Amino acid sequence: MPPSLAKSDSAQTLNASAFNQLRSDIIACRLMPNERLRVEALRERYEMGNSPIREALMRLEAEGLVELEQNKGFKVSEVSQEKLLDLMQSRIEIETIALRWALEKGGVEWEADLLSAFHRLSRQAKVDPLNPRAISAAWSKEHADFHAALVSACGSSTMMSIRSRLFEQAERYVALSIMSTGPLRDDVTEHKQLMRAALNREIDKTIELNRIHITRTLDKVSGSLAAGKSQTDLRIVNGKTLK
């Protein structure tokens, strides 16, 4: 391989690594909402140079996970009650369409993939065993894979892209809810019910179970924040829920 191509491949690998690590830390709230993202500190954190860090920040700004403030630099995007409600309502609407299409089109391979995704998810503990106030990275991965598997047969790359973006934004709120001291949900049962309804091609039931699943996330986050247990500046408007 020519030296120039080898150098280019190496740079792309570093860029991808910086992006993936930074993105993962933001979604899991290891980097908290509104936290300043100084390049010098990120260089030490990820042991990388300026270039891959800056490119990662620009890409994450485009995804809405990072904000660039004039004369202040980058910070993790804020969270708010308004954004939470808008996000969850949008996710419900998009996933309703994607689920309907997937259940109408999905074949045997889709069924097998969904079963496999649920099996892997059910074997993971949601909470990090080394930090009971943090979400498990392994659970987060399998959780994302399960929800992607549910709609993977929808047949629209555009729909899948929009759904994925909304899901990742919602995962930040899931991570925030784990930081509260409230009781954990029975996630295994919720996901099993979703899987069974989908495999039985019960479209309306699957859509309703998914709506309830998402709304429970909203309720838990709102409840923990209202009780003053959040580490963010999110404020709750009492009684305001998803329609």
C-alpha positions as a Markdown table, in Angstrom:
| # | Residue | x | y | z |
|---|---|---|---|---|
| 1 | Met | 0.0 | 0.0 | 0.0 |
| 2 | Pro | 1.4 | 3.5 | -0.9 |
| 3 | Pro | 2.5 | 5.5 | 2.2 |
| 4 | Ser | -0.1 | 8.2 | 1.4 |
| 5 | Leu | -3.0 | 5.7 | 1.4 |
| 6 | Ala | -1.7 | 4.1 | 4.6 |
| 7 | Lys | -1.6 | 7.5 | 6.3 |
| 8 | Ser | -5.1 | 8.3 | 5.1 |
| 9 | Asp | -6.4 | 5.0 | 6.5 |
| 10 | Ser | -4.7 | 5.6 | 9.8 |
| 11 | Ala | -6.3 | 9.1 | 10.0 |
| 12 | Gln | -9.7 | 7.7 | 9.2 |
| 13 | Thr | -9.3 | 5.1 | 11.9 |
| 14 | Leu | -8.4 | 7.7 | 14.5 |
| 15 | Asn | -11.3 | 9.9 | 13.5 |
| 16 | Ala | -13.7 | 7.1 | 13.8 |
| 17 | Ser | -12.4 | 6.1 | 17.2 |
| 18 | Ala | -12.6 | 9.6 | 18.5 |
| 19 | Phe | -16.1 | 10.0 | 17.2 |
| 20 | Asn | -17.3 | 6.7 | 18.6 |
| 21 | Gln | -15.8 | 7.1 | 22.0 |
| 22 | Leu | -17.0 | 10.7 | 22.5 |
| 23 | Arg | -20.5 | 9.9 | 21.2 |
| 24 | Ser | -20.7 | 6.9 | 23.5 |
| 25 | Asp | -19.7 | 8.9 | 26.5 |
| 26 | Ile | -22.3 | 11.6 | 25.7 |
| 27 | Ile | -25.1 | 9.1 | 25.2 |
| 28 | Ala | -24.2 | 7.3 | 28.4 |
| 29 | Cys | -24.0 | 10.6 | 30.3 |
| 30 | Arg | -20.4 | 10.0 | 31.3 |
| 31 | Leu | -20.2 | 13.4 | 29.8 |
| 32 | Met | -23.1 | 15.3 | 31.3 |
| 33 | Pro | -25.6 | 17.6 | 29.6 |
| 34 | Asn | -24.1 | 21.2 | 29.3 |
| 35 | Glu | -20.6 | 20.0 | 30.2 |
| 36 | Arg | -17.9 | 21.9 | 28.5 |
| 37 | Leu | -15.9 | 20.0 | 25.9 |
| 38 | Arg | -12.4 | 21.4 | 25.9 |
| 39 | Val | -10.2 | 20.0 | 23.2 |
| 40 | Glu | -7.2 | 19.8 | 25.5 |
| 41 | Ala | -9.1 | 17.8 | 28.1 |
| 42 | Leu | -10.5 | 15.5 | 25.4 |
| 43 | Arg | -7.0 | 14.9 | 24.0 |
| 44 | Glu | -5.9 | 13.6 | 27.4 |
| 45 | Arg | -9.1 | 11.6 | 27.9 |
| 46 | Tyr | -8.9 | 9.7 | 24.6 |
| 47 | Glu | -5.1 | 10.0 | 24.1 |
| 48 | Met | -5.5 | 11.5 | 20.6 |
| 49 | Gly | -4.4 | 14.7 | 18.8 |
| 50 | Asn | -6.4 | 17.8 | 18.0 |
| 51 | Ser | -7.6 | 16.8 | 14.5 |
| 52 | Pro | -9.7 | 13.7 | 15.3 |
| 53 | Ile | -11.1 | 15.4 | 18.3 |
| 54 | Arg | -12.2 | 18.5 | 16.4 |
| 55 | Glu | -13.7 | 16.4 | 13.6 |
| 56 | Ala | -15.6 | 14.3 | 16.1 |
| 57 | Leu | -17.0 | 17.4 | 17.7 |
| 58 | Met | -18.2 | 18.8 | 14.4 |
| 59 | Arg | -19.9 | 15.5 | 13.5 |
| 60 | Leu | -21.6 | 15.3 | 16.8 |
| 61 | Glu | -22.8 | 18.9 | 16.5 |
| 62 | Ala | -24.5 | 17.9 | 13.2 |
| 63 | Glu | -26.2 | 15.0 | 15.1 |
| 64 | Gly | -27.5 | 17.3 | 17.8 |
| 65 | Leu | -25.5 | 15.8 | 20.6 |
| 66 | Val | -23.0 | 18.7 | 20.8 |
| 67 | Glu | -23.5 | 22.5 | 20.7 |
| 68 | Leu | -21.1 | 25.1 | 19.5 |
| 69 | Glu | -21.5 | 28.5 | 21.3 |
| 70 | Gln | -19.9 | 31.6 | 19.8 |
| 71 | Asn | -16.7 | 32.6 | 21.8 |
| 72 | Lys | -17.3 | 29.7 | 24.2 |
| 73 | Gly | -16.5 | 26.6 | 22.3 |
| 74 | Phe | -18.3 | 23.2 | 22.4 |
| 75 | Lys | -20.5 | 21.7 | 25.1 |
| 76 | Val | -22.7 | 18.7 | 25.4 |
| 77 | Ser | -26.2 | 19.5 | 24.3 |
| 78 | Glu | -28.6 | 20.5 | 27.0 |
| 79 | Val | -31.6 | 18.5 | 28.1 |
| 80 | Ser | -35.0 | 20.1 | 28.9 |
| 81 | Gln | -38.5 | 19.1 | 29.5 |
| 82 | Glu | -39.6 | 20.7 | 26.2 |
| 83 | Lys | -36.9 | 18.7 | 24.4 |
| 84 | Leu | -37.8 | 15.5 | 26.2 |
| 85 | Leu | -41.5 | 15.8 | 25.2 |
| 86 | Asp | -40.7 | 16.7 | 21.6 |
| 87 | Leu | -38.2 | 13.8 | 21.3 |
| 88 | Met | -40.5 | 11.2 | 22.8 |
| 89 | Gln | -43.5 | 12.3 | 20.7 |
| 90 | Ser | -41.4 | 12.3 | 17.6 |
| 91 | Arg | -40.0 | 8.9 | 18.4 |
| 92 | Ile | -43.4 | 7.4 | 18.9 |
| 93 | Glu | -44.7 | 8.7 | 15.6 |
| 94 | Ile | -41.7 | 7.5 | 13.6 |
| 95 | Glu | -41.5 | 4.1 | 15.2 |
| 96 | Thr | -45.3 | 3.6 | 14.7 |
| 97 | Ile | -44.8 | 3.9 | 11.0 |
| 98 | Ala | -41.6 | 1.8 | 11.0 |
| 99 | Leu | -43.2 | -0.9 | 13.1 |
| 100 | Arg | -46.2 | -1.2 | 10.9 |
| 101 | Trp | -44.1 | -1.5 | 7.8 |
| 102 | Ala | -41.7 | -4.0 | 9.4 |
| 103 | Leu | -44.5 | -6.3 | 10.6 |
| 104 | Glu | -46.1 | -6.2 | 7.2 |
| 105 | Lys | -42.9 | -7.0 | 5.3 |
| 106 | Gly | -40.7 | -9.0 | 7.8 |
| 107 | Gly | -39.8 | -12.6 | 6.8 |
| 108 | Val | -38.2 | -15.5 | 8.5 |
| 109 | Glu | -34.8 | -13.9 | 8.7 |
| 110 | Trp | -36.3 | -10.8 | 10.4 |
| 111 | Glu | -38.0 | -13.1 | 12.9 |
| 112 | Ala | -34.8 | -15.0 | 13.6 |
| 113 | Asp | -32.8 | -11.7 | 14.1 |
| 114 | Leu | -35.4 | -10.4 | 16.5 |
| 115 | Leu | -35.4 | -13.5 | 18.6 |
| 116 | Ser | -31.6 | -13.5 | 18.7 |
| 117 | Ala | -31.6 | -9.8 | 19.6 |
| 118 | Phe | -34.0 | -10.3 | 22.5 |
| 119 | His | -32.0 | -13.3 | 23.8 |
| 120 | Arg | -28.8 | -11.3 | 23.9 |
| 121 | Leu | -30.6 | -8.4 | 25.6 |
| 122 | Ser | -32.2 | -10.5 | 28.2 |
| 123 | Arg | -28.8 | -11.9 | 29.3 |
| 124 | Gln | -27.5 | -8.4 | 30.2 |
| 125 | Ala | -27.9 | -6.5 | 33.4 |
| 126 | Lys | -29.1 | -2.9 | 32.8 |
| 127 | Val | -26.9 | -1.4 | 35.6 |
| 128 | Asp | -23.2 | -1.4 | 35.5 |
| 129 | Pro | -22.0 | -3.9 | 38.1 |
| 130 | Leu | -19.1 | -1.6 | 39.0 |
| 131 | Asn | -21.2 | 1.5 | 39.3 |
| 132 | Pro | -24.9 | 1.0 | 40.4 |
| 133 | Arg | -25.7 | 4.6 | 39.3 |
| 134 | Ala | -24.6 | 4.1 | 35.7 |
| 135 | Ile | -26.0 | 2.2 | 32.8 |
| 136 | Ser | -24.2 | -0.9 | 31.5 |
| 137 | Ala | -22.4 | -0.4 | 28.2 |
| 138 | Ala | -23.1 | -4.0 | 27.2 |
| 139 | Trp | -26.9 | -3.6 | 28.0 |
| 140 | Ser | -27.0 | -0.3 | 26.0 |
| 141 | Lys | -25.6 | -2.0 | 22.9 |
| 142 | Glu | -28.0 | -4.9 | 23.1 |
| 143 | His | -30.9 | -2.6 | 23.8 |
| 144 | Ala | -30.1 | -0.5 | 20.7 |
| 145 | Asp | -29.7 | -3.7 | 18.7 |
| 146 | Phe | -33.1 | -5.1 | 19.9 |
| 147 | His | -35.0 | -1.9 | 19.0 |
| 148 | Ala | -33.3 | -1.7 | 15.6 |
| 149 | Ala | -34.2 | -5.4 | 15.0 |
| 150 | Leu | -37.8 | -4.7 | 15.6 |
| 151 | Val | -38.1 | -2.2 | 12.7 |
| 152 | Ser | -35.3 | -3.6 | 10.5 |
| 153 | Ala | -37.7 | -5.0 | 7.9 |
| 154 | Cys | -39.5 | -1.7 | 7.4 |
| 155 | Gly | -37.7 | -1.4 | 4.0 |
| 156 | Ser | -36.8 | 2.3 | 4.3 |
| 157 | Ser | -33.3 | 3.5 | 4.9 |
| 158 | Thr | -34.5 | 7.0 | 5.5 |
| 159 | Met | -37.0 | 5.9 | 8.1 |
| 160 | Met | -34.3 | 3.8 | 9.8 |
| 161 | Ser | -31.9 | 6.7 | 9.9 |
| 162 | Ile | -34.4 | 9.1 | 11.5 |
| 163 | Arg | -35.4 | 6.4 | 14.0 |
| 164 | Ser | -31.8 | 5.7 | 14.9 |
| 165 | Arg | -31.1 | 9.4 | 15.5 |
| 166 | Leu | -34.2 | 9.7 | 17.8 |
| 167 | Phe | -33.4 | 6.5 | 19.6 |
| 168 | Glu | -29.8 | 7.7 | 20.4 |
| 169 | Gln | -31.1 | 11.0 | 21.7 |
| 170 | Ala | -33.6 | 9.2 | 23.9 |
| 171 | Glu | -30.8 | 6.9 | 25.4 |
| 172 | Arg | -29.3 | 10.0 | 27.1 |
| 173 | Tyr | -32.5 | 10.3 | 29.1 |
| 174 | Val | -32.5 | 6.6 | 29.9 |
| 175 | Ala | -28.9 | 7.0 | 31.2 |
| 176 | Leu | -30.1 | 10.0 | 33.3 |
| 177 | Ser | -33.0 | 7.9 | 34.7 |
| 178 | Ile | -30.5 | 5.2 | 35.9 |
| 179 | Met | -28.8 | 7.9 | 38.0 |
| 180 | Ser | -31.9 | 8.2 | 40.1 |
| 181 | Thr | -32.6 | 6.0 | 43.1 |
| 182 | Gly | -36.0 | 5.0 | 42.0 |
| 183 | Pro | -37.0 | 1.3 | 41.3 |
| 184 | Leu | -35.8 | -0.3 | 38.1 |
| 185 | Arg | -38.3 | -1.3 | 35.5 |
| 186 | Asp | -39.0 | -4.9 | 34.4 |
| 187 | Asp | -37.3 | -4.3 | 31.1 |
| 188 | Val | -37.1 | -8.0 | 30.2 |
| 189 | Thr | -40.9 | -8.4 | 30.4 |
| 190 | Glu | -41.5 | -5.2 | 28.5 |
| 191 | His | -39.2 | -6.3 | 25.7 |
| 192 | Lys | -40.5 | -9.8 | 25.7 |
| 193 | Gln | -44.1 | -8.6 | 25.2 |
| 194 | Leu | -42.9 | -6.3 | 22.4 |
| 195 | Met | -41.1 | -9.2 | 20.7 |
| 196 | Arg | -44.1 | -11.7 | 21.0 |
| 197 | Ala | -46.6 | -9.2 | 19.6 |
| 198 | Ala | -44.3 | -8.4 | 16.7 |
| 199 | Leu | -43.7 | -12.0 | 15.9 |
| 200 | Asn | -47.4 | -12.7 | 16.0 |
| 201 | Arg | -47.9 | -9.8 | 13.6 |
| 202 | Glu | -50.3 | -8.1 | 16.0 |
| 203 | Ile | -49.6 | -4.7 | 14.5 |
| 204 | Asp | -51.9 | -2.5 | 16.7 |
| 205 | Lys | -50.8 | -4.3 | 19.9 |
| 206 | Thr | -47.1 | -3.9 | 19.0 |
| 207 | Ile | -47.5 | -0.2 | 18.3 |
| 208 | Glu | -49.4 | 0.3 | 21.6 |
| 209 | Leu | -46.8 | -1.7 | 23.6 |
| 210 | Asn | -44.1 | 0.4 | 22.0 |
| 211 | Arg | -45.9 | 3.6 | 22.9 |
| 212 | Ile | -46.3 | 2.5 | 26.5 |
| 213 | His | -42.6 | 1.4 | 26.6 |
| 214 | Ile | -41.4 | 4.9 | 25.5 |
| 215 | Thr | -43.8 | 6.7 | 27.7 |
| 216 | Arg | -42.6 | 4.8 | 30.7 |
| 217 | Thr | -39.1 | 6.1 | 30.0 |
| 218 | Leu | -40.5 | 9.7 | 30.0 |
| 219 | Asp | -42.4 | 9.1 | 33.2 |
| 220 | Lys | -39.4 | 7.7 | 35.0 |
| 221 | Val | -37.1 | 10.5 | 33.9 |
| 222 | Ser | -39.7 | 13.2 | 34.7 |
| 223 | Gly | -40.3 | 11.6 | 38.1 |
| 224 | Ser | -36.7 | 11.4 | 39.1 |
| 225 | Leu | -36.0 | 15.0 | 38.0 |
| 226 | Ala | -39.1 | 16.3 | 39.8 |
| 227 | Ala | -37.8 | 14.7 | 43.0 |
| 228 | Gly | -34.6 | 16.6 | 42.6 |
| 229 | Lys | -32.5 | 13.5 | 41.9 |
| 230 | Ser | -31.2 | 14.6 | 38.6 |
| 231 | Gln | -27.7 | 15.9 | 38.1 |
| 232 | Thr | -28.9 | 18.2 | 35.3 |
| 233 | Asp | -30.7 | 21.6 | 35.3 |
| 234 | Leu | -33.8 | 20.0 | 33.8 |
| 235 | Arg | -37.1 | 21.4 | 35.2 |
| 236 | Ile | -40.4 | 19.6 | 35.2 |
| 237 | Val | -43.8 | 21.0 | 34.4 |
| 238 | Asn | -46.1 | 19.1 | 36.7 |
| 239 | Gly | -48.8 | 17.1 | 35.0 |
| 240 | Lys | -47.4 | 17.5 | 31.5 |
| 241 | Thr | -47.3 | 14.1 | 29.8 |
| 242 | Leu | -47.3 | 12.6 | 26.3 |
| 243 | Lys | -50.6 | 12.5 | 24.6 |
